[in-house]
Amino acid sequence: MSGFLDGLLRLRRGPWEMVATVLIAVGVVMLMQPYVMWLYTYSFIVTLVGTVMFIVVSHFPE
């Protein structure tokens, strides 16, 4: 786990891509659930932030 946190602090591509991918997945799940309206409301924002984050992070060093 310390390797993951160390990668986040050193701005390495792998850990940050994982965070962005999890954000995209959470946004999609929020979009597909039929129960809570505020989750559906913010699903697009979460997915968009994850996508933009993935694009930016893909330029970080390995």
Number of C-alpha atoms within 10 A of each C-alpha: 6 7 9 14 12 12 16 16 11 12 15 18 18 16 20 22 21 14 16 22 17 14 21 24 15 17 22 16 15 22 19 12 12 10 9 10 12 9 18 18 12 13 22 16 13 20 23 14 16 22 17 13 18 20 13 14 20 15 10 14 10 10
